[in-house]
Amino acid sequence: MMEKLLGILENDARKPGFEGVYALAWSNNPEMRDELMEKMKKRLDMKSLVIGRISPVVGAHTGPGALGVFCY
């Protein structure tokens, strides 16, 4: 899952006008959050990265351990 997500992010980063701004949302799994964050730092040219917890509303639908990445 993580490799597929990183591949999608790499493809998005090649699009014209992409600014390299990322946000990483996570739920109850700091080890997986840290692993994804390190891989993103190595593979993506990030201008900024914001990290935050998934809200209870989203967490109720995704469950513990969910990760989400937003970018533009």
PyMOL Python script that loads the backbone (N, CA, C, O; Angstrom):
from pymol import cmd

cmd.read_pdbstr("""\
ATOM      1  N   MET A   1       0.816  -1.179   0.000  1.00  0.00           N
ATOM      2  CA  MET A   1       0.000   0.000   0.000  1.00  0.00           C
ATOM      3  C   MET A   1       0.864   1.248   0.000  1.00  0.00           C
ATOM      4  O   MET A   1       0.594   2.196  -0.737  1.00  0.00           O
ATOM      5  N   MET A   2       1.905   1.248   0.828  1.00  0.00           N
ATOM      6  CA  MET A   2       2.742   2.431   0.946  1.00  0.00           C
ATOM      7  C   MET A   2       3.491   2.708  -0.360  1.00  0.00           C
ATOM      8  O   MET A   2       3.614   3.862  -0.769  1.00  0.00           O
ATOM      9  N   GLU A   3       3.991   1.654  -1.018  1.00  0.00           N
ATOM     10  CA  GLU A   3       4.696   1.843  -2.283  1.00  0.00           C
ATOM     11  C   GLU A   3       3.759   2.360  -3.372  1.00  0.00           C
ATOM     12  O   GLU A   3       4.148   3.207  -4.178  1.00  0.00           O
ATOM     13  N   LYS A   4       2.549   1.861  -3.397  1.00  0.00           N
ATOM     14  CA  LYS A   4       1.574   2.342  -4.378  1.00  0.00           C
ATOM     15  C   LYS A   4       1.272   3.821  -4.137  1.00  0.00           C
ATOM     16  O   LYS A   4       1.219   4.605  -5.085  1.00  0.00           O
ATOM     17  N   LEU A   5       1.077   4.201  -2.888  1.00  0.00           N
ATOM     18  CA  LEU A   5       0.818   5.594  -2.536  1.00  0.00           C
ATOM     19  C   LEU A   5       1.987   6.479  -2.955  1.00  0.00           C
ATOM     20  O   LEU A   5       1.777   7.548  -3.528  1.00  0.00           O
ATOM     21  N   LEU A   6       3.208   6.051  -2.679  1.00  0.00           N
ATOM     22  CA  LEU A   6       4.381   6.827  -3.062  1.00  0.00           C
ATOM     23  C   LEU A   6       4.488   6.967  -4.582  1.00  0.00           C
ATOM     24  O   LEU A   6       4.883   8.021  -5.082  1.00  0.00           O
ATOM     25  N   GLY A   7       4.141   5.922  -5.307  1.00  0.00           N
ATOM     26  CA  GLY A   7       4.135   5.987  -6.768  1.00  0.00           C
ATOM     27  C   GLY A   7       3.141   7.013  -7.286  1.00  0.00           C
ATOM     28  O   GLY A   7       3.439   7.754  -8.224  1.00  0.00           O
ATOM     29  N   ILE A   8       1.972   7.060  -6.688  1.00  0.00           N
ATOM     30  CA  ILE A   8       0.955   8.047  -7.067  1.00  0.00           C
ATOM     31  C   ILE A   8       1.467   9.456  -6.778  1.00  0.00           C
ATOM     32  O   ILE A   8       1.309  10.362  -7.596  1.00  0.00           O
ATOM     33  N   LEU A   9       2.082   9.632  -5.609  1.00  0.00           N
ATOM     34  CA  LEU A   9       2.618  10.944  -5.249  1.00  0.00           C
ATOM     35  C   LEU A   9       3.727  11.370  -6.204  1.00  0.00           C
ATOM     36  O   LEU A   9       3.800  12.539  -6.581  1.00  0.00           O
ATOM     37  N   GLU A  10       4.583  10.443  -6.595  1.00  0.00           N
ATOM     38  CA  GLU A  10       5.656  10.765  -7.544  1.00  0.00           C
ATOM     39  C   GLU A  10       5.080  11.184  -8.898  1.00  0.00           C
ATOM     40  O   GLU A  10       5.585  12.116  -9.525  1.00  0.00           O
ATOM     41  N   ASN A  11       4.029  10.504  -9.348  1.00  0.00           N
ATOM     42  CA  ASN A  11       3.383  10.882 -10.610  1.00  0.00           C
ATOM     43  C   ASN A  11       2.753  12.264 -10.512  1.00  0.00           C
ATOM     44  O   ASN A  11       2.869  13.065 -11.439  1.00  0.00           O
ATOM     45  N   ASP A  12       2.092  12.549  -9.402  1.00  0.00           N
ATOM     46  CA  ASP A  12       1.481  13.872  -9.214  1.00  0.00           C
ATOM     47  C   ASP A  12       2.538  14.970  -9.219  1.00  0.00           C
ATOM     48  O   ASP A  12       2.303  16.061  -9.739  1.00  0.00           O
ATOM     49  N   ALA A  13       3.700  14.682  -8.642  1.00  0.00           N
ATOM     50  CA  ALA A  13       4.763  15.684  -8.533  1.00  0.00           C
ATOM     51  C   ALA A  13       5.317  16.081  -9.902  1.00  0.00           C
ATOM     52  O   ALA A  13       5.924  17.144 -10.034  1.00  0.00           O
ATOM     53  N   ARG A  14       5.117  15.243 -10.920  1.00  0.00           N
ATOM     54  CA  ARG A  14       5.610  15.542 -12.270  1.00  0.00           C
ATOM     55  C   ARG A  14       4.661  16.434 -13.063  1.00  0.00           C
ATOM     56  O   ARG A  14       5.021  16.911 -14.139  1.00  0.00           O
ATOM     57  N   LYS A  15       3.484  16.661 -12.561  1.00  0.00           N
ATOM     58  CA  LYS A  15       2.489  17.436 -13.301  1.00  0.00           C
ATOM     59  C   LYS A  15       2.854  18.924 -13.311  1.00  0.00           C
ATOM     60  O   LYS A  15       3.389  19.439 -12.330  1.00  0.00           O
ATOM     61  N   PRO A  16       2.567  19.609 -14.414  1.00  0.00           N
ATOM     62  CA  PRO A  16       2.866  21.049 -14.489  1.00  0.00           C
ATOM     63  C   PRO A  16       2.142  21.819 -13.379  1.00  0.00           C
ATOM     64  O   PRO A  16       0.974  21.566 -13.083  1.00  0.00           O
ATOM     65  N   GLY A  17       2.849  22.740 -12.790  1.00  0.00           N
ATOM     66  CA  GLY A  17       2.258  23.583 -11.758  1.00  0.00           C
ATOM     67  C   GLY A  17       2.227  22.979 -10.370  1.00  0.00           C
ATOM     68  O   GLY A  17       1.755  23.618  -9.430  1.00  0.00           O
ATOM     69  N   PHE A  18       2.726  21.745 -10.222  1.00  0.00           N
ATOM     70  CA  PHE A  18       2.728  21.118  -8.900  1.00  0.00           C
ATOM     71  C   PHE A  18       3.670  21.886  -7.985  1.00  0.00           C
ATOM     72  O   PHE A  18       4.800  22.186  -8.369  1.00  0.00           O
ATOM     73  N   GLU A  19       3.218  22.204  -6.787  1.00  0.00           N
ATOM     74  CA  GLU A  19       3.984  23.075  -5.895  1.00  0.00           C
ATOM     75  C   GLU A  19       4.822  22.347  -4.844  1.00  0.00           C
ATOM     76  O   GLU A  19       5.703  22.961  -4.242  1.00  0.00           O
ATOM     77  N   GLY A  20       4.578  21.072  -4.609  1.00  0.00           N
ATOM     78  CA  GLY A  20       5.377  20.331  -3.633  1.00  0.00           C
ATOM     79  C   GLY A  20       4.962  20.549  -2.192  1.00  0.00           C
ATOM     80  O   GLY A  20       5.783  20.457  -1.280  1.00  0.00           O
ATOM     81  N   VAL A  21       3.679  20.840  -1.988  1.00  0.00           N
ATOM     82  CA  VAL A  21       3.136  21.044  -0.642  1.00  0.00           C
ATOM     83  C   VAL A  21       2.372  19.774  -0.249  1.00  0.00           C
ATOM     84  O   VAL A  21       1.502  19.318  -0.991  1.00  0.00           O
ATOM     85  N   TYR A  22       2.696  19.207   0.914  1.00  0.00           N
ATOM     86  CA  TYR A  22       2.110  17.940   1.351  1.00  0.00           C
ATOM     87  C   TYR A  22       1.552  18.052   2.765  1.00  0.00           C
ATOM     88  O   TYR A  22       2.017  18.848   3.581  1.00  0.00           O
ATOM     89  N   ALA A  23       0.543  17.230   3.026  1.00  0.00           N
ATOM     90  CA  ALA A  23       0.013  17.062   4.373  1.00  0.00           C
ATOM     91  C   ALA A  23      -0.145  15.561   4.604  1.00  0.00           C
ATOM     92  O   ALA A  23      -0.628  14.838   3.732  1.00  0.00           O
ATOM     93  N   LEU A  24       0.255  15.111   5.758  1.00  0.00           N
ATOM     94  CA  LEU A  24       0.164  13.699   6.134  1.00  0.00           C
ATOM     95  C   LEU A  24      -0.755  13.583   7.340  1.00  0.00           C
ATOM     96  O   LEU A  24      -0.491  14.159   8.396  1.00  0.00           O
ATOM     97  N   ALA A  25      -1.835  12.831   7.170  1.00  0.00           N
ATOM     98  CA  ALA A  25      -2.786  12.601   8.264  1.00  0.00           C
ATOM     99  C   ALA A  25      -2.652  11.147   8.709  1.00  0.00           C
ATOM    100  O   ALA A  25      -2.491  10.250   7.882  1.00  0.00           O
ATOM    101  N   TRP A  26      -2.719  10.922  10.009  1.00  0.00           N
ATOM    102  CA  TRP A  26      -2.514   9.565  10.528  1.00  0.00           C
ATOM    103  C   TRP A  26      -3.438   9.290  11.704  1.00  0.00           C
ATOM    104  O   TRP A  26      -3.977  10.202  12.330  1.00  0.00           O
ATOM    105  N   SER A  27      -3.606   7.980  11.987  1.00  0.00           N
ATOM    106  CA  SER A  27      -4.493   7.571  13.070  1.00  0.00           C
ATOM    107  C   SER A  27      -3.900   6.388  13.827  1.00  0.00           C
ATOM    108  O   SER A  27      -3.861   5.273  13.306  1.00  0.00           O
ATOM    109  N   ASN A  28      -3.443   6.625  15.042  1.00  0.00           N
ATOM    110  CA  ASN A  28      -3.107   5.565  15.997  1.00  0.00           C
ATOM    111  C   ASN A  28      -2.013   4.604  15.542  1.00  0.00           C
ATOM    112  O   ASN A  28      -2.013   3.443  15.951  1.00  0.00           O
ATOM    113  N   ASN A  29      -1.077   5.061  14.701  1.00  0.00           N
ATOM    114  CA  ASN A  29       0.034   4.210  14.308  1.00  0.00           C
ATOM    115  C   ASN A  29       1.252   5.082  13.995  1.00  0.00           C
ATOM    116  O   ASN A  29       1.590   5.273  12.826  1.00  0.00           O
ATOM    117  N   PRO A  30       1.912   5.614  15.029  1.00  0.00           N
ATOM    118  CA  PRO A  30       3.028   6.526  14.779  1.00  0.00           C
ATOM    119  C   PRO A  30       4.207   5.863  14.059  1.00  0.00           C
ATOM    120  O   PRO A  30       4.959   6.551  13.370  1.00  0.00           O
ATOM    121  N   GLU A  31       4.385   4.556  14.201  1.00  0.00           N
ATOM    122  CA  GLU A  31       5.481   3.883  13.502  1.00  0.00           C
ATOM    123  C   GLU A  31       5.274   3.928  11.994  1.00  0.00           C
ATOM    124  O   GLU A  31       6.209   4.215  11.247  1.00  0.00           O
ATOM    125  N   MET A  32       4.057   3.649  11.545  1.00  0.00           N
ATOM    126  CA  MET A  32       3.764   3.683  10.111  1.00  0.00           C
ATOM    127  C   MET A  32       3.830   5.118   9.591  1.00  0.00           C
ATOM    128  O   MET A  32       4.300   5.358   8.479  1.00  0.00           O
ATOM    129  N   ARG A  33       3.356   6.071  10.399  1.00  0.00           N
ATOM    130  CA  ARG A  33       3.445   7.487  10.030  1.00  0.00           C
ATOM    131  C   ARG A  33       4.900   7.877   9.794  1.00  0.00           C
ATOM    132  O   ARG A  33       5.221   8.507   8.787  1.00  0.00           O
ATOM    133  N   ASP A  34       5.776   7.506  10.719  1.00  0.00           N
ATOM    134  CA  ASP A  34       7.187   7.857  10.604  1.00  0.00           C
ATOM    135  C   ASP A  34       7.848   7.182   9.402  1.00  0.00           C
ATOM    136  O   ASP A  34       8.676   7.788   8.723  1.00  0.00           O
ATOM    137  N   GLU A  35       7.481   5.931   9.144  1.00  0.00           N
ATOM    138  CA  GLU A  35       8.030   5.214   7.989  1.00  0.00           C
ATOM    139  C   GLU A  35       7.633   5.911   6.690  1.00  0.00           C
ATOM    140  O   GLU A  35       8.473   6.125   5.817  1.00  0.00           O
ATOM    141  N   LEU A  36       6.351   6.265   6.561  1.00  0.00           N
ATOM    142  CA  LEU A  36       5.891   6.951   5.354  1.00  0.00           C
ATOM    143  C   LEU A  36       6.550   8.316   5.230  1.00  0.00           C
ATOM    144  O   LEU A  36       6.958   8.707   4.136  1.00  0.00           O
ATOM    145  N   MET A  37       6.658   9.034   6.314  1.00  0.00           N
ATOM    146  CA  MET A  37       7.261  10.367   6.289  1.00  0.00           C
ATOM    147  C   MET A  37       8.713  10.291   5.814  1.00  0.00           C
ATOM    148  O   MET A  37       9.134  11.120   5.007  1.00  0.00           O
ATOM    149  N   GLU A  38       9.475   9.326   6.293  1.00  0.00           N
ATOM    150  CA  GLU A  38      10.873   9.182   5.875  1.00  0.00           C
ATOM    151  C   GLU A  38      10.976   8.830   4.395  1.00  0.00           C
ATOM    152  O   GLU A  38      11.835   9.357   3.689  1.00  0.00           O
ATOM    153  N   LYS A  39      10.110   7.949   3.928  1.00  0.00           N
ATOM    154  CA  LYS A  39      10.125   7.585   2.503  1.00  0.00           C
ATOM    155  C   LYS A  39       9.737   8.780   1.637  1.00  0.00           C
ATOM    156  O   LYS A  39      10.306   8.980   0.564  1.00  0.00           O
ATOM    157  N   MET A  40       8.784   9.563   2.093  1.00  0.00           N
ATOM    158  CA  MET A  40       8.390  10.759   1.345  1.00  0.00           C
ATOM    159  C   MET A  40       9.555  11.735   1.263  1.00  0.00           C
ATOM    160  O   MET A  40       9.793  12.314   0.203  1.00  0.00           O
ATOM    161  N   LYS A  41      10.284  11.928   2.354  1.00  0.00           N
ATOM    162  CA  LYS A  41      11.422  12.854   2.365  1.00  0.00           C
ATOM    163  C   LYS A  41      12.505  12.408   1.397  1.00  0.00           C
ATOM    164  O   LYS A  41      13.157  13.247   0.774  1.00  0.00           O
ATOM    165  N   LYS A  42      12.709  11.097   1.258  1.00  0.00           N
ATOM    166  CA  LYS A  42      13.746  10.575   0.370  1.00  0.00           C
ATOM    167  C   LYS A  42      13.338  10.635  -1.096  1.00  0.00           C
ATOM    168  O   LYS A  42      14.182  10.866  -1.961  1.00  0.00           O
ATOM    169  N   ARG A  43      12.048  10.429  -1.388  1.00  0.00           N
ATOM    170  CA  ARG A  43      11.620  10.265  -2.777  1.00  0.00           C
ATOM    171  C   ARG A  43      10.946  11.484  -3.395  1.00  0.00           C
ATOM    172  O   ARG A  43      10.805  11.554  -4.616  1.00  0.00           O
ATOM    173  N   LEU A  44      10.535  12.429  -2.589  1.00  0.00           N
ATOM    174  CA  LEU A  44       9.787  13.575  -3.110  1.00  0.00           C
ATOM    175  C   LEU A  44      10.508  14.878  -2.811  1.00  0.00           C
ATOM    176  O   LEU A  44      11.170  15.013  -1.782  1.00  0.00           O
ATOM    177  N   ASP A  45      10.377  15.823  -3.708  1.00  0.00           N
ATOM    178  CA  ASP A  45      10.931  17.156  -3.492  1.00  0.00           C
ATOM    179  C   ASP A  45       9.857  17.982  -2.784  1.00  0.00           C
ATOM    180  O   ASP A  45       9.060  18.665  -3.428  1.00  0.00           O
ATOM    181  N   MET A  46       9.845  17.910  -1.463  1.00  0.00           N
ATOM    182  CA  MET A  46       8.805  18.575  -0.686  1.00  0.00           C
ATOM    183  C   MET A  46       9.237  19.985  -0.311  1.00  0.00           C
ATOM    184  O   MET A  46      10.316  20.194   0.244  1.00  0.00           O
ATOM    185  N   LYS A  47       8.380  20.945  -0.623  1.00  0.00           N
ATOM    186  CA  LYS A  47       8.612  22.326  -0.188  1.00  0.00           C
ATOM    187  C   LYS A  47       8.139  22.510   1.246  1.00  0.00           C
ATOM    188  O   LYS A  47       8.728  23.276   2.009  1.00  0.00           O
ATOM    189  N   SER A  48       7.065  21.799   1.611  1.00  0.00           N
ATOM    190  CA  SER A  48       6.578  21.821   2.995  1.00  0.00           C
ATOM    191  C   SER A  48       5.795  20.551   3.280  1.00  0.00           C
ATOM    192  O   SER A  48       5.257  19.910   2.377  1.00  0.00           O
ATOM    193  N   LEU A  49       5.745  20.203   4.563  1.00  0.00           N
ATOM    194  CA  LEU A  49       5.003  19.022   5.020  1.00  0.00           C
ATOM    195  C   LEU A  49       4.318  19.368   6.334  1.00  0.00           C
ATOM    196  O   LEU A  49       4.961  19.779   7.300  1.00  0.00           O
ATOM    197  N   VAL A  50       3.007  19.193   6.349  1.00  0.00           N
ATOM    198  CA  VAL A  50       2.204  19.388   7.557  1.00  0.00           C
ATOM    199  C   VAL A  50       1.750  18.007   8.016  1.00  0.00           C
ATOM    200  O   VAL A  50       1.309  17.197   7.201  1.00  0.00           O
ATOM    201  N   ILE A  51       1.854  17.734   9.308  1.00  0.00           N
ATOM    202  CA  ILE A  51       1.469  16.433   9.853  1.00  0.00           C
ATOM    203  C   ILE A  51       0.392  16.644  10.906  1.00  0.00           C
ATOM    204  O   ILE A  51       0.524  17.514  11.767  1.00  0.00           O
ATOM    205  N   GLY A  52      -0.675  15.849  10.839  1.00  0.00           N
ATOM    206  CA  GLY A  52      -1.747  15.965  11.824  1.00  0.00           C
ATOM    207  C   GLY A  52      -2.501  14.661  11.969  1.00  0.00           C
ATOM    208  O   GLY A  52      -2.397  13.766  11.131  1.00  0.00           O
ATOM    209  N   ARG A  53      -3.252  14.570  13.035  1.00  0.00           N
ATOM    210  CA  ARG A  53      -4.044  13.360  13.289  1.00  0.00           C
ATOM    211  C   ARG A  53      -5.346  13.404  12.515  1.00  0.00           C
ATOM    212  O   ARG A  53      -5.913  14.473  12.286  1.00  0.00           O
ATOM    213  N   ILE A  54      -5.810  12.239  12.119  1.00  0.00           N
ATOM    214  CA  ILE A  54      -7.100  12.113  11.453  1.00  0.00           C
ATOM    215  C   ILE A  54      -8.190  12.435  12.467  1.00  0.00           C
ATOM    216  O   ILE A  54      -8.112  12.020  13.623  1.00  0.00           O
ATOM    217  N   SER A  55      -9.194  13.165  12.038  1.00  0.00           N
ATOM    218  CA  SER A  55     -10.279  13.552  12.940  1.00  0.00           C
ATOM    219  C   SER A  55     -11.103  12.334  13.359  1.00  0.00           C
ATOM    220  O   SER A  55     -11.090  11.317  12.664  1.00  0.00           O
ATOM    221  N   PRO A  56     -11.810  12.418  14.467  1.00  0.00           N
ATOM    222  CA  PRO A  56     -12.660  11.309  14.904  1.00  0.00           C
ATOM    223  C   PRO A  56     -13.716  10.922  13.869  1.00  0.00           C
ATOM    224  O   PRO A  56     -14.064   9.748  13.750  1.00  0.00           O
ATOM    225  N   VAL A  57     -14.220  11.885  13.134  1.00  0.00           N
ATOM    226  CA  VAL A  57     -15.246  11.588  12.117  1.00  0.00           C
ATOM    227  C   VAL A  57     -14.663  10.700  11.023  1.00  0.00           C
ATOM    228  O   VAL A  57     -15.258   9.687  10.657  1.00  0.00           O
ATOM    229  N   VAL A  58     -13.493  11.082  10.502  1.00  0.00           N
ATOM    230  CA  VAL A  58     -12.847  10.267   9.467  1.00  0.00           C
ATOM    231  C   VAL A  58     -12.385   8.948  10.068  1.00  0.00           C
ATOM    232  O   VAL A  58     -12.543   7.898   9.446  1.00  0.00           O
ATOM    233  N   GLY A  59     -11.819   8.987  11.267  1.00  0.00           N
ATOM    234  CA  GLY A  59     -11.346   7.778  11.928  1.00  0.00           C
ATOM    235  C   GLY A  59     -12.440   6.752  12.171  1.00  0.00           C
ATOM    236  O   GLY A  59     -12.175   5.550  12.148  1.00  0.00           O
ATOM    237  N   ALA A  60     -13.663   7.208  12.402  1.00  0.00           N
ATOM    238  CA  ALA A  60     -14.781   6.281  12.604  1.00  0.00           C
ATOM    239  C   ALA A  60     -15.044   5.457  11.345  1.00  0.00           C
ATOM    240  O   ALA A  60     -15.555   4.340  11.432  1.00  0.00           O
ATOM    241  N   HIS A  61     -14.699   5.997  10.183  1.00  0.00           N
ATOM    242  CA  HIS A  61     -14.934   5.296   8.919  1.00  0.00           C
ATOM    243  C   HIS A  61     -13.708   4.529   8.430  1.00  0.00           C
ATOM    244  O   HIS A  61     -13.845   3.552   7.693  1.00  0.00           O
ATOM    245  N   THR A  62     -12.517   4.958   8.831  1.00  0.00           N
ATOM    246  CA  THR A  62     -11.299   4.298   8.349  1.00  0.00           C
ATOM    247  C   THR A  62     -10.721   3.315   9.338  1.00  0.00           C
ATOM    248  O   THR A  62     -10.099   2.331   8.937  1.00  0.00           O
ATOM    249  N   GLY A  63     -10.913   3.559  10.625  1.00  0.00           N
ATOM    250  CA  GLY A  63     -10.380   2.672  11.647  1.00  0.00           C
ATOM    251  C   GLY A  63      -8.971   3.064  12.050  1.00  0.00           C
ATOM    252  O   GLY A  63      -8.381   3.975  11.469  1.00  0.00           O
ATOM    253  N   PRO A  64      -8.432   2.372  13.051  1.00  0.00           N
ATOM    254  CA  PRO A  64      -7.090   2.695  13.547  1.00  0.00           C
ATOM    255  C   PRO A  64      -6.024   2.344  12.509  1.00  0.00           C
ATOM    256  O   PRO A  64      -6.173   1.389  11.748  1.00  0.00           O
ATOM    257  N   GLY A  65      -4.965   3.121  12.492  1.00  0.00           N
ATOM    258  CA  GLY A  65      -3.844   2.844  11.593  1.00  0.00           C
ATOM    259  C   GLY A  65      -3.973   3.468  10.221  1.00  0.00           C
ATOM    260  O   GLY A  65      -3.129   3.222   9.360  1.00  0.00           O
ATOM    261  N   ALA A  66      -4.989   4.258   9.991  1.00  0.00           N
ATOM    262  CA  ALA A  66      -5.183   4.870   8.673  1.00  0.00           C
ATOM    263  C   ALA A  66      -4.141   5.958   8.417  1.00  0.00           C
ATOM    264  O   ALA A  66      -3.703   6.654   9.333  1.00  0.00           O
ATOM    265  N   LEU A  67      -3.760   6.083   7.154  1.00  0.00           N
ATOM    266  CA  LEU A  67      -2.856   7.138   6.703  1.00  0.00           C
ATOM    267  C   LEU A  67      -3.496   7.837   5.512  1.00  0.00           C
ATOM    268  O   LEU A  67      -4.183   7.213   4.704  1.00  0.00           O
ATOM    269  N   GLY A  68      -3.261   9.132   5.417  1.00  0.00           N
ATOM    270  CA  GLY A  68      -3.744   9.880   4.271  1.00  0.00           C
ATOM    271  C   GLY A  68      -2.731  10.946   3.906  1.00  0.00           C
ATOM    272  O   GLY A  68      -2.106  11.548   4.778  1.00  0.00           O
ATOM    273  N   VAL A  69      -2.572  11.176   2.606  1.00  0.00           N
ATOM    274  CA  VAL A  69      -1.657  12.206   2.134  1.00  0.00           C
ATOM    275  C   VAL A  69      -2.428  13.116   1.189  1.00  0.00           C
ATOM    276  O   VAL A  69      -3.169  12.657   0.320  1.00  0.00           O
ATOM    277  N   PHE A  70      -2.239  14.401   1.377  1.00  0.00           N
ATOM    278  CA  PHE A  70      -2.862  15.414   0.542  1.00  0.00           C
ATOM    279  C   PHE A  70      -1.731  16.253  -0.048  1.00  0.00           C
ATOM    280  O   PHE A  70      -0.734  16.518   0.623  1.00  0.00           O
ATOM    281  N   CYS A  71      -1.889  16.666  -1.297  1.00  0.00           N
ATOM    282  CA  CYS A  71      -0.806  17.431  -1.904  1.00  0.00           C
ATOM    283  C   CYS A  71      -1.326  18.341  -3.012  1.00  0.00           C
ATOM    284  O   CYS A  71      -2.389  18.117  -3.592  1.00  0.00           O
ATOM    285  N   TYR A  72      -0.539  19.368  -3.277  1.00  0.00           N
ATOM    286  CA  TYR A  72      -0.773  20.223  -4.446  1.00  0.00           C
ATOM    287  C   TYR A  72       0.531  20.861  -4.859  1.00  0.00           C
ATOM    288  O   TYR A  72       0.566  21.623  -5.825  1.00  0.00           O
TER     289      TYR A  72
END
""", "prot")
cmd.dss("prot")
cmd.show_as("cartoon", "prot")
cmd.util.cbc("prot")
cmd.orient("prot")
